[in-house]
Structure formats: structure tokens, C-alpha cells
Amino acid sequence: MVNILVFKIGVNCFGIETAHVKSITKNAERVKDKPFPVFADGLVDYVFPDKRINKCREREFIIASFERDEFVMPIDGIVDI
């Protein structure tokens, strides 16, 4: 059986197969004990259709860490694991 992390962005749900993910961190400012490069002093800069979000605590997000990279993804909430 495959485990999939399902998350929601707007009205759409998406999934990441957990076999390809080393770690998932929710609303954290550090990855691998180092400041995440996208977060200058804990700030993120996402542009959404209705407004700009520039503080990491104003929006829920996940950090997915893969074998060679990490990425930050804003989410509306984790639906299921």
C-alpha cells in the first residue's frame, strides 16, 4: 500500500507519495538545522490572486524535503495523511 500526504490549496486537493519525501515540516522556519533559504528572517513572500502574504505565520504551509531539494508550499490545511 502507498502512503500519500493529501493537502488542500483553495478548493483543490493534491497529494505527494510519501516514498519520495524525506520529511514534511509544517510552518517551520528551519530545515535540516539550517535557515531555509527562502525565509529571510522567517519571512516568506507569496503572491496570491487577492493579496500578498509576507509573514510565515499568516499562512499555513508545508516544507517537503526530497533527496536533493526542499520546497515550500502554501496550503489551506492538511486533509489526511
Summary of the structure (lengths in Angstrom):
residues: 81
radius of gyration: 13.0
end to end distance: 13.1
largest distance: 40.0
contacts: 183
relative contact order: 0.29
helix: 7%
strand: 49%
